[in-house]
Amino acid sequence: MHRRPPRLFPPFLLLIVALLLTGCGVDGDQAALCGKLIPAFDSGPVTILGTEALGGDEPALRLTYRTDTGPHWIACRFGGRFFDSRRHELVMVATDRMGRLRPMQFTMLRIWAGLPASRLGLPPETSGAERGPQTDWAPLLFFLQQVINAATVACVYGLLALGYTLVYGILGQINLAMGELTMIGAMLTAMGAAALGMAGLGGMPLAVLGVFATVMAFTAVQGWTMDRLVFRRLRRARNHTPLIAAVGLSIAYQEGMRLLHGARDWWPAPFLADRHELLSDGAFTVTALTSQAVILLMTGGLYALLWAIMQRTAYGRAHRACADDVGAAELVGVDVDRTVATTFAVGGALAAAAGAVIALYYGGVNFYTGYLIGFKALAAAVVGGIGSVPGAMLGGALLGLVETFWSAYFAIAYKDIVAFGLLTLFLIYRPDGLMGRRRGRGD
């Protein structure tokens, strides 16, 4: 009997959703970016009283807020509207006490805020060259810029998804504490970068590479210890005890890092932040950072190394044997405990690599960094086919593209909803993922 494929969303519902997401009047993302600048002018607790859109050719808004000194306001003007490429580029700031900021004041505010240049740029009067009129090539160039931006996000998700998929492939269980290994890697990388900066070695790639290798080794030991002290003792459990133990480990790592290093953000100095212009039509320029190329090469190198290990070494053969049938692997002499412990160590090293990318490229790492990143990487592993090494990288690339393009063309506030909505659709219609295979054991 022919079965009609399900129709997910009627056309009119898609239209309503699009209108709700784009919003009207004040852009929520622009209001959030403007609100982040208030602490530069007022200290103490801040209460937002209201937000209103201002007239003019360029989108602008004014936030009214109250502090200990009374009510005040801050006005921000941006370079574009909801679907424009410059919707996150701040071009003017004014306050009730200082008026419109002068160019030097605006530059100091940009440095203080520490936001990406695409979100907080120089005002037009200090930008040097004037922007030309928009051409027919501008949308395509903007699209290419988002592809470049998505590549870095995909590297973070792909590396951590590899850690998830290696452990699941051999145990049939998900280690939810893997995200916290990414947090540890990010925090240690930020501390190492700060130490190199104090020693005057921050500009030496070999020194940064040494920090990177040390962090990966330390987090690999953490992964091995995690299996040795916790998961090995629960190996024969056929219920959800290992999953609950992983949640407990995750909370323990978070609180331990918070108690040891505090809840503040760590902002290491940018690494290889030279910007290169690739394409331009006079109105929009496609750029890439040296660090982005390094991250892509590093991710590709780690993936190639992992593939060689899995295909050419005794550990790789033992891992594949355990993934197929643990009982049969034990019968032919495979040391299952050592293979699983090595898998946790490899997964921890890959998670640390993802954390290093977050610290050196994005910055702003803290004890909570690995929580949401961990769940998104898990979503990438499921979408690609958890248990499949190529699927983990493919899922990371797909999730990075979806999240980056949504942030570029729609409201950033909804990007997490879209990411996990994609996971939900795959779990409903393709639970084995793009490259996964159905398993007969595990959780």
N, C-alpha and C positions, 0 to 999 in steps of 0.2 A: 504494500500500500504506500503510495507516494505521500511523503510527509512534508508539509510546507515549512520552510525554515522560519524560525521565530523572528518577529520584527521587534527589535529592541526599543526603538524610540520613534513615535510618530513625528512627521516633519514639523508640525506646529509646536510640539514639545521641545524639539531641538531649538527652534527659534526663541521660545520663551526662556530656555536655559541660557542661550547666548546673550539675550538682553539682560538677564539677571547678572551674569558674570561680568559683562562689560560695565554695567552700572550706568548711572546718569549723574550729572552734576559733578561732585567731588570724586576724584579718583582715590580709592582707598590706599593704594600703594604710595601715591604721592603724598598723601596726608601722613602716612607712617614714616616716610623718609624725612618729611619736614619736622615731625615730632621728635625724631632722634637728635635734632640740632638744638633743642631747648636747653639741655644741660650745659651747653657752651656759654649760655648767657645767664642762667639762673641755677643756683644750687638748692638742694633740699627737695622735699617732695613736690611733685607737680600734679595738678588736677586739670585735665582737659575740660574746658567749659563748652566749647563748640567749634565747629569747622564750617567755613563758608567759602564758596567759590567767588573769585574776583573776575571782573570783566577784563577785556583786552584781547589782542590777537593771539597771544600765547596763554596756555592754561596756567592759572595761578590760584592760590588758595591762602586763607589766613586762619591760623589756629589761635583761639583765645584760651588762655589757661590762667590758673591761679597758683601762686607760691606764697611763701611766708611774707613776702614784700607786697603782696596785693595782686590784682589782676593785670595781665600783660598779654601781648599778642606777638606772633611772628608770622611773617608772610613769605611765601616761597613761590617762585615762578619757574616753570619747567619748559623744556624744549619741544614737547609733543604731547599728544592726547592719547587716548586709550590704545590705538593700534599703531601709533607712530614709533619709529625706531628710537626717538629721543625722549620718550615719555618718562624716563628715569634720570634724565640729565638736568640737573639743577643749574639755572642760569642767573638767578638773582635771589638774594635774601635781604629782608628788611625787618626791623623790630621797632617797637613803640618808643624805645629809648635811644637807639643809635641811628634810626633811619635806615636808608639803604646802605649796605656795606660797601666800602671802597674796595677796589681790586685787591690790594694787599690784605685787607681784612678777610675778604672772601677766600683768598688763597690759604691763609692761616686756618680758616674754618675747614677748608677741604682737607688739610693735613691733619687737623684735630679729629675730624670725623672718621677718617680711615676707611671711607667707602670706596668701592671700585670707581675708576675714572669714568666708566660708562654711566654711573649713577650720579656722580657729583663732579661735573667738569668745570673748567674755567669759564668765567663770564665772557660774553662776546667781545667786550672791549679789550680783553687781555689775551684773546686766543690767537692773535697773529694774523693768519690768513682768513679771509672771509669765506664763508661757505657759498658755494655756487648753487644755482637753482637745481631742484630735484629733477633727475632725468628718469627715463624709462628703465635704466639699469639699476636704480637705487633699491627697489624691492628685492631683486636677485642678489645684489651685494649684501643686503641685510640678511637674507637667507643664508648665504655662505658664511657670514660672520657667526650666525647661530650654530652652524655645523661645527665650526672651529671651537666655539665655546662648549658645545655638547661633548666634544671629544674628551675634555678633561674630566667632566662629570662622569662620563662613562668609564674612565679609568678607575675612579674611586669605587664606583659600584661593582665594576667587574672584578677588581682585585679582592674585595671583601666577599663577593659572591663565590669566588673560587674557594675561599676558606670554608664557607658554608657547604658547598657542594662536595668537597673532598671528605668532610666528616660524615655527611649524610650518605655518600656513596658507599662507605665502608660499614657504617653502623645502622643506617636506616633511621637515624634520629637527628633532630635539629639542635644545634648548640646555640641557644639564644644569647650566650655570653660572648659570642664572637665580636659583636659590636664594641664591647668594652675593651677588647684587645686593640681595636682600632683607636679608641680613645687614649689608651696608654701609649700607643705609638705616636699619636699626634702630640700628646703632652710632652713626652720625652724628646721628640724632635724639636718642639718649640723651645724647651729648656736648653737643648744642645745648641740650637741656632743662637739663642741669647748668649750662651757662654762663648761661642765663637766670635760673636760681635764684640763682646767685652775684651776679648783677647786680640782683636784686630784681624781675625782670620775669616770673617764672614764672607769675604769676596773670593775665597779660594775654593774652587769646586772640589778639590781632593779632600779638603777638610770637611766639607758638607757631606761628601760621599762616605767619609769615615763615620760621621754621626749617623747617617742613614743605615749603614751596615751594622753598627753597634745596636741601634734601636731594633732592627729586624732580629738580630741574634737574641737580644734580651726578651723580646716578645715571643720568640719561638720557644724559649725556655719557659715562659709563662704558660704557653699552650701545652707544653709537655707536662708541666707541673699540674695544670688543671686536670688533665686526664689521669695522671698518676695518683693524685690525692682524692679525686671525686668520682670521675666517670668510670674508672676501672672497677671500683667497688660496686658500681651499679650496672655492670655489664650484662648480668643475667636477668635484670629486672624486665618484666614484660608489661609493665604498666607505664604510667606517665611520670614516674619518679625521676628519671634523668631530666625530663623537661622542667620539672619543678626545681630541681637542683640547679639547672642552668639559669633560671630566673633569679634564684637566690645568689648565685655567683655574680650575676650582672649587677644586682643591687649592692652587693658587698664591694665590688670593684669601684662603683660610682662613689659610694660613701667613703671608702678608704682614700680615694684620690682627693675628694673634697676636704676631708679632715687633714690630709698631709699637705696639700698645696692651696687650699682655699677655693672659693667659688668664683674667683675673678677670671676674666678671659686673658689668654696669652696671645700676644700679637708679635710673632717673630718678624724680623726684617724680610722684605720681599727677596726672593731668590731668583737671580737671572731675570730681572724684570724689564730687560730691554724690549722695546716695542718695535715691530717691523711692519711697514706698510706693504701689503700684498697686492691689492687692487683698489682703484679709486675712479669715480666718475666726476669728481669735483664736489659732489654733495655728500657722498658717503664713502668712507674708506674702510676696507677690510684690513684688519690688523691681527697680528699674532705675537705672543710673547715668546721669548727664548725658553722660558720655563715650561710653556705648553709643549714645545717640541721635545724638551728633555723628558717630560712626564710621559709622552707618547712612546718615546724610545725605551724608557725604563719599563713601562708596562709591557710593551712588546717583547723586550728582553726577558722579563720575568716569566711571561707566558711561554716563550720558546724554551726557557730553561726547565719550567715545570713539565712541558710536553716531553722533553728529552729524558727527564727523570722518570716519568711515568712509562715511557716506552723502552728505555735502554738500561735501566738499572734493576737490581734485585728487589729494591723497595717497590718500584713500580709494578713489577710482576706480582709481588706479594699483595699489593693493594688491589689489583684487579682480581686476584684469586679470592680475596676476602669479600670484595664487592659482589662477586658471583655467588659464593656459598662459603660462609665462614666455617661451617662444620667440615666440609670437604677440604678446605684449606688447612685446617688443623690436622686432618688425617694424613695429608701428604707432607707434614712437617713444617708448615708456615708458622712462625712465631706471631700469633695474632696480636698479643698484647703489645709487642714492640712495634708492629706495623701500625696499630691504632695510635700509639703514643707519637710515632714519627709523623703521622697524618695531622695530629693536633699541633705539633711543632711547625710543620709546613704551613698549615692554615694560619697559625699565629703570626708567622713571618709575613705572609701575604696581607693579613689584616694590618700589620704595622706599616707595610708599604702604602696601603690606602691612607692610613693616618698621617704618614709623612707628607703625602700629596696635599691633604687637607691643611696641614700646618704651614707648609712652605708656599702654597699657592693661594689659599683662601684666608688663613689666619683666623684669629678669634676662637681658639680652641679652649675648652674647659672640661670639667669632670662629666658633663652631660653630652659631650659631642657624639659619642658612639651610639646613643640611644636611638635616635631617629634614623641616622645613617645605617645602623645595623638592620633595622626593619626594612628600609628601602633596598639594601643589598640583598636581603632575604627575598624580597619581592622580585628582584632581578634574577636571582637564582631559580625561583619557581617559574617565572615567565620563560626563561631559557631552557628549563628542564633540569630540576635539581638532581644532582648525581652525575650530570654531564659537564665535563670541563669546558669544551667549546661552548656549550649552552650557557654556562655562567657568564662568559665574556659577551656572548650575543645578547643575553638578557640585560647585562649592564649597559651595553651600547643602546639598546632599544629604550630602556628606562631613561637614560641620559638624554636621548633625543627628545622623547616625549616631554620630559620636565623642562628642558631648556627652551623648546619651541613654545610651550604653553606660557612660560614666564616672559617670553619675548613678545608674544602676540596677544596675550590675555592677562588677567589679573594674577600677580604672583601669589597672592594669598591663597589661591585655590590649587596650587601646583601639587601639594601633598595629597589632596583629595583625588586629583587626577591620577597620580602615581599608584595609589592604593586601589583606585577604581579599576585601573588596568589589571592589577593583581586579581581583583574579584572576578573580572570577566574571564581571565584565563582559568581560574579555579572552577568556574561554572562550565565553560565550553571546551577548555583544553587543559584538564588538570595535570597532564604529564608534561606540559610546557612545549616549547618549540622543538627541542632535541632530546627530551627525556624519554624514558621507557618505563612501563608499568612494573612496579615491584610487588613482590608477594610477602614482604616482611617489613618490620619497623613501624614507626608511628607516622 
